[in-house]
Amino acid sequence: MPKIPKILLLAASVALVLTVFLGVNSNGVSAAATGQDGAYRQINVYSEVLRHIQTDYVTDPNIPAVTNGALRGLLESLDADSSYLSPEDYRIYKADKGGKAQAGINVSKRYGYATVVSVVPGGPADKAGLVDGDILEAIEGQDTRDISLAMIRLMLEGAPGSTLTVGVVRSSRNEPDKISMIRSLQAPPPVGEALYENASILYLKPEVLDHDHVNEVETKLKGMQKAGNKKVLLDLRDVAAGDMAEAVRLANFLLKSGTIATLEGQKFPKQVFTADPAKTIQATAPVVVLVNRGTAGPAELVAAALEDNKRADVVGERTFGEGTQQKTFDLPDGAALILSVAKYESPDGKKLQDDGVTPNVLVASGLDESAGVDEEEAPQTAAPVPVVKKPGAQADEPLTKALEILKAKPA
């Protein structure tokens, strides 16, 4: 490339990063400069780094690729949900209409790579042996360090019957496992239900917290008294999908008063979600909530609301840590930012994204894929009990502990 175009491209790259980093425009640069001296110094450092890359690197560098990588890293250094989309990526992102076949994986980013938050029971990923915490090192041969989270989620989708190949990093292997699965159209199963202790304990297991599944939970809670159920065991393990508004609604079913959650950002007006007694269904029934490291987002909001308000014991492992609201900003060159503009907080003020939810009763998961519930804890219904498939011990210890706690609570 001729030297003058290279210099112009370098200048444009620096200007683009400056705009992204400071969020200023032509009318606000001087005002921002007074409060952003440190940021401007960093921009000068970035400019110097780019100059050395251009003039001293061993080969002629691809400056647009370098800049894209820097912008992607800049956004991902904020949190896992913030992304930079190149003009080409943004065109693909806007064209996506959803409704495609899925692999049955809920993903986020950790350690720079795509990470499995949870696996949909019975889905392609579950059948292929993927589990919570697996690192997706590559998708279709592309290193996930070089792909934004928004695009990773799109890459997992595809036509029904199409093959998805991923490289999975596990602690027991020196090299990534290459795993293939067939994408499928799979609706989330209905809310799982079982009865324990002579039907006094109602066990509920939603796989997703969307409108339909929360409505199912509502119906089952309303029918408790007629069915003779007196206590509730809400299993939110590996629940990582859904809607925050529906999570607030679900928490309100069990909370008569108090704060459910707050949502606030630097320029995002603070919202406080408070329990409405008119929407409460079971205000006094003893409740235990099961969570694990695959519990994320809406399910974390429910668990935190019930735990912080002393409405329920939460049993299991520390949850994954998701809970932001995003906004998309179009950039002049056709690229875009997906930026977290607010974070959800528990009633006690802990940010879900940063802290997750720590159960007041910690019990590690350790359920073998072939394991079931202990015979003495077998549900008194023909319906199967959904269980979390984990390598390890032969008993669902968190479930057993949750039942012990509920048995000890007066109805």
C-alpha positions in Angstrom: 0.0 0.0 0.0 1.4 3.5 -0.8 2.7 5.4 2.2 0.1 8.3 2.1 -3.0 6.0 2.1 -1.4 4.0 4.9 -1.0 7.2 7.0 -4.5 8.3 6.2 -5.8 4.9 7.3 -3.8 5.0 10.5 -5.2 8.4 11.3 -8.7 7.2 10.6 -8.2 4.2 12.9 -7.0 6.5 15.7 -10.0 8.8 15.2 -12.4 5.9 15.2 -11.0 4.5 18.5 -11.0 8.1 19.9 -14.7 8.4 19.1 -15.6 5.0 20.6 -13.5 5.5 23.7 -14.6 9.0 24.7 -18.1 9.0 23.2 -17.5 12.6 21.9 -18.5 14.4 18.7 -17.2 17.4 16.8 -19.1 19.7 19.1 -18.0 18.2 22.4 -14.3 17.4 22.0 -13.0 20.4 23.8 -15.5 20.0 26.7 -14.7 16.3 27.0 -10.9 17.0 27.0 -11.0 18.7 30.3 -12.4 15.7 32.1 -10.8 13.0 30.0 -7.1 13.8 30.2 -6.2 10.3 31.2 -8.2 8.9 28.3 -6.5 11.2 25.8 -3.1 10.1 27.1 -4.1 6.5 26.4 -5.2 7.5 22.9 -1.8 8.9 22.3 -0.3 5.6 23.5 -2.6 3.7 21.1 -1.5 6.0 18.2 2.1 5.4 19.0 1.6 1.6 19.1 -0.2 1.7 15.7 2.7 3.7 14.3 5.3 1.1 15.4 3.1 -1.7 14.1 2.9 0.0 10.7 6.6 0.9 10.4 8.5 -1.7 12.4 6.4 -5.0 12.4 8.1 -7.9 10.6 5.6 -7.8 7.7 3.3 -5.3 6.2 0.4 -5.3 8.7 -3.3 -5.4 8.0 -4.2 -2.1 9.8 -8.0 -2.6 9.5 -7.7 -6.0 11.1 -5.5 -4.6 13.8 -8.0 -1.8 14.5 -10.9 -4.2 14.6 -9.1 -6.4 17.1 -8.3 -3.4 19.3 -11.9 -2.2 19.2 -13.3 -5.7 20.0 -10.9 -6.0 22.9 -11.8 -2.5 24.1 -15.5 -3.4 24.3 -14.9 -6.9 25.8 -12.7 -5.4 28.5 -15.9 -3.7 29.8 -18.0 -6.8 30.2 -18.9 -10.0 28.3 -22.1 -8.5 26.8 -20.5 -5.5 25.2 -19.5 -6.0 21.6 -17.9 -4.3 18.6 -19.4 -5.3 15.2 -17.5 -4.5 12.0 -19.6 -3.1 9.1 -19.9 -6.6 7.6 -20.8 -8.2 11.0 -23.4 -5.5 11.6 -25.0 -6.1 8.2 -25.3 -9.8 9.1 -26.6 -9.0 12.6 -29.3 -6.7 11.3 -30.4 -9.2 8.6 -30.9 -12.0 11.2 -34.7 -12.5 11.8 -34.3 -15.4 14.3 -36.4 -18.5 14.1 -33.4 -20.7 13.0 -32.5 -24.1 14.3 -30.4 -24.1 17.5 -27.5 -26.1 19.0 -29.1 -25.9 22.5 -26.3 -23.9 24.1 -26.5 -20.7 26.1 -23.1 -18.9 25.8 -21.3 -15.9 27.1 -17.6 -14.9 27.0 -15.1 -15.7 29.7 -11.3 -15.6 29.5 -11.7 -14.2 26.0 -13.4 -17.3 24.6 -16.9 -18.4 24.1 -18.0 -20.2 27.3 -21.0 -22.6 27.8 -23.2 -21.1 30.4 -25.7 -23.9 30.2 -26.9 -26.7 27.9 -30.6 -27.2 27.0 -31.6 -30.7 28.2 -32.2 -33.1 25.3 -30.8 -30.6 22.7 -28.0 -31.2 20.2 -25.2 -30.0 22.6 -26.5 -32.1 25.4 -26.5 -35.2 23.2 -23.0 -34.3 22.1 -21.8 -34.3 25.7 -21.2 -30.6 26.2 -21.6 -29.4 29.8 -21.6 -26.1 31.8 -18.2 -24.4 31.8 -16.9 -25.9 28.6 -14.8 -23.5 26.6 -15.6 -23.2 22.9 -12.2 -22.5 21.5 -13.4 -22.5 17.9 -16.7 -22.5 16.0 -16.4 -23.8 12.4 -12.7 -23.4 12.6 -12.8 -19.8 13.7 -11.1 -18.8 16.9 -13.8 -17.4 19.3 -11.3 -14.9 20.7 -11.6 -13.1 17.4 -15.4 -13.1 17.3 -17.8 -10.8 19.2 -20.4 -12.5 21.5 -23.2 -11.2 19.3 -21.7 -13.0 16.3 -20.9 -16.1 18.2 -24.5 -16.5 19.1 -25.5 -16.1 15.4 -22.9 -18.7 14.3 -24.5 -21.3 16.6 -27.7 -20.9 14.7 -28.4 -22.4 11.3 -30.7 -24.3 9.0 -32.5 -27.4 10.5 -30.4 -30.5 10.0 -27.2 -28.5 9.4 -24.0 -29.6 11.1 -22.2 -27.4 13.7 -18.6 -28.2 14.5 -16.9 -26.7 17.6 -13.5 -27.1 19.3 -14.1 -27.7 23.0 -11.3 -27.1 25.6 -11.5 -29.3 28.7 -9.1 -29.6 31.7 -8.5 -33.3 31.1 -7.2 -32.8 27.5 -4.1 -31.2 26.1 -5.8 -30.5 22.8 -9.4 -29.2 22.1 -12.0 -31.9 21.3 -13.6 -31.5 17.9 -17.3 -32.0 18.4 -20.0 -32.0 15.8 -23.8 -31.7 16.3 -26.9 -31.4 14.2 -28.9 -28.2 14.7 -32.6 -28.7 15.3 -35.8 -26.8 15.9 -36.7 -27.5 19.5 -39.3 -25.8 21.6 -38.5 -25.5 25.3 -40.2 -28.2 27.2 -43.1 -27.4 29.5 -42.4 -26.6 33.2 -41.3 -29.8 34.9 -43.4 -30.8 37.9 -43.1 -33.4 40.7 -44.4 -34.0 44.2 -42.5 -34.9 47.4 -43.4 -35.7 51.0 -46.9 -37.0 50.4 -47.5 -34.2 47.8 -46.8 -31.5 50.4 -43.8 -30.2 48.4 -44.4 -29.0 44.8 -41.2 -29.2 42.7 -41.2 -26.9 39.6 -38.5 -26.8 36.9 -38.9 -24.2 34.1 -36.2 -24.5 31.4 -36.6 -20.8 30.4 -38.2 -17.8 32.0 -40.3 -16.5 29.1 -43.9 -15.4 29.2 -45.4 -18.8 28.5 -43.3 -20.7 31.1 -43.8 -18.1 33.8 -47.6 -18.4 33.0 -47.2 -22.1 33.6 -45.6 -21.5 37.0 -48.3 -19.1 37.9 -51.0 -21.7 37.1 -49.3 -24.3 39.2 -48.8 -22.0 42.1 -52.5 -21.0 42.0 -53.5 -24.7 42.1 -51.3 -25.5 45.1 -54.0 -25.3 47.8 -56.5 -27.4 45.9 -53.8 -30.1 45.3 -52.8 -30.1 49.0 -49.3 -28.6 48.2 -47.9 -26.5 51.0 -44.2 -25.9 50.1 -42.4 -24.9 46.9 -39.1 -26.2 45.5 -38.1 -24.0 42.5 -35.3 -25.5 40.4 -33.5 -22.8 38.4 -30.4 -24.9 37.7 -29.1 -24.3 34.2 -31.8 -21.8 33.5 -30.0 -19.1 31.5 -32.6 -17.8 29.0 -35.7 -15.7 29.3 -36.8 -12.2 29.9 -36.0 -9.9 32.9 -39.5 -8.5 33.0 -40.8 -12.1 33.3 -38.3 -12.8 36.1 -39.6 -9.8 38.0 -43.1 -11.2 37.6 -42.1 -14.7 38.8 -40.4 -13.3 41.9 -43.5 -11.2 42.6 -45.6 -14.4 42.7 -43.7 -15.4 45.9 -43.0 -11.9 47.3 -45.7 -9.7 48.9 -43.5 -6.7 49.5 -39.9 -5.4 49.2 -37.6 -4.6 46.3 -37.2 -7.3 43.6 -34.3 -5.6 41.7 -33.0 -2.3 40.5 -31.6 -1.3 37.1 -29.2 1.6 36.8 -26.4 3.0 34.6 -24.2 6.1 34.2 -26.8 7.8 32.1 -29.6 5.3 32.5 -32.3 6.5 34.9 -32.6 4.3 38.0 -35.5 1.8 37.9 -36.7 0.1 41.1 -38.8 -3.0 40.7 -41.0 -3.5 43.8 -43.3 -6.3 44.7 -46.9 -5.6 44.1 -49.1 -7.5 46.7 -51.9 -7.7 44.2 -49.8 -10.0 42.0 -48.6 -12.3 44.8 -49.9 -15.8 44.7 -48.0 -17.6 47.5 -46.9 -15.1 50.1 -46.2 -17.5 53.0 -45.6 -21.0 51.6 -42.0 -22.1 52.5 -39.7 -21.8 49.4 -36.3 -23.2 48.5 -34.6 -22.3 45.2 -32.0 -24.5 43.5 -29.2 -22.8 41.5 -25.9 -23.7 40.0 -23.1 -22.2 37.8 -25.5 -22.5 34.8 -28.1 -20.3 36.4 -27.8 -16.9 34.7 -29.7 -13.7 33.9 -33.4 -13.8 34.6 -33.1 -16.8 36.9 -30.4 -15.0 38.9 -32.7 -12.1 39.4 -35.4 -14.4 40.9 -32.9 -16.2 43.2 -31.4 -12.9 44.4 -34.8 -11.3 45.0 -36.0 -14.3 47.1 -32.8 -14.7 49.0 -32.2 -11.0 49.8 -35.8 -10.6 51.0 -35.4 -13.6 53.3 -38.2 -15.2 51.4 -36.4 -18.4 50.4 -33.3 -20.4 51.1 -31.1 -20.7 48.0 -29.2 -24.0 47.6 -26.4 -24.9 45.3 -23.4 -23.2 43.6 -22.6 -19.6 42.9 -24.4 -18.6 39.7 -22.8 -17.5 36.4 -23.2 -13.7 36.6 -25.3 -12.1 33.9 -27.6 -9.1 34.1 -27.1 -6.1 31.9 -29.3 -4.0 29.5 -27.7 -3.3 26.1 -28.1 -0.5 23.6 -26.9 -0.5 20.0 -25.0 2.5 18.7 -24.5 2.9 14.9 -21.0 4.2 13.9 -20.3 6.4 10.8 -18.5 3.7 8.8 -21.4 1.2 9.1 -20.0 -0.6 12.2 -21.8 -0.7 15.5 -21.4 -1.0 19.3 -23.5 -3.1 21.5 -22.9 -1.5 24.8 -24.1 -2.4 28.3 -25.8 0.8 29.5 -27.2 -0.5 32.8 -26.8 -3.3 35.2 -29.4 -5.2 37.3 -28.7 -5.2 41.1 -30.1 -7.5 43.8 -32.1 -5.9 46.7 -28.9 -5.9 48.7 -27.2 -3.9 46.0 -25.0 -6.6 44.4 -24.7 -6.3 40.6 -25.7 -9.6 39.1 -23.2 -9.2 36.2 -20.3 -8.8 38.6 -21.2 -10.9 41.6 -23.7 -13.5 40.5 -25.7 -15.0 43.3 -24.1 -16.9 46.2 -26.4 -19.4 47.8 -26.9 -19.2 51.6 -26.6 -23.0 51.5 -23.6 -24.0 49.3 -23.7 -27.5 47.8 -21.6 -28.5 44.9 -23.3 -30.3 42.0 -22.1 -33.8 41.2 -24.7 -35.8 39.3 -23.6 -38.5 37.0 -25.3 -38.5 33.6 -26.8 -41.9 34.3 -27.7 -41.1 37.9 -31.2 -40.5 39.1 -32.8 -39.4 42.3 -32.3 -41.6 45.4 -35.1 -44.1 45.8 -36.1 -42.7 49.2 -36.5 -39.3 47.5 -38.4 -40.6 44.5 -41.3 -38.3 43.6 -44.8 -39.4 44.3 -45.9 -38.9 40.7 -45.5 -40.6 37.4 -43.9 -37.5 35.8 -40.2 -37.7 35.5 -38.1 -35.4 37.6 -35.8 -33.1 35.5 -32.2 -33.5 36.8 -29.0 -31.7 36.1 -26.6 -34.0 34.3 -23.2 -33.6 35.8 -20.2 -35.9 35.9 -19.3 -37.0 39.4 -21.2 -38.5 42.3 -24.3 -40.7 41.9 -26.7 -38.5 43.9 -28.2 -35.2 43.3 -26.9 -33.7 46.5 -28.3 -30.1 46.0 -31.8 -31.6 45.5 -31.4 -33.8 48.5 -30.3 -30.8 50.7 -33.1 -28.6 49.4 -35.7 -31.3 50.3 -34.1 -31.7 53.8 -34.5 -27.9 54.3 -38.1 -27.9 53.1 -39.0 -30.9 55.3 -37.8 -29.0 58.4 -39.8 -25.9 57.6 -43.3 -25.7 59.2 -46.0 -25.5 56.6 
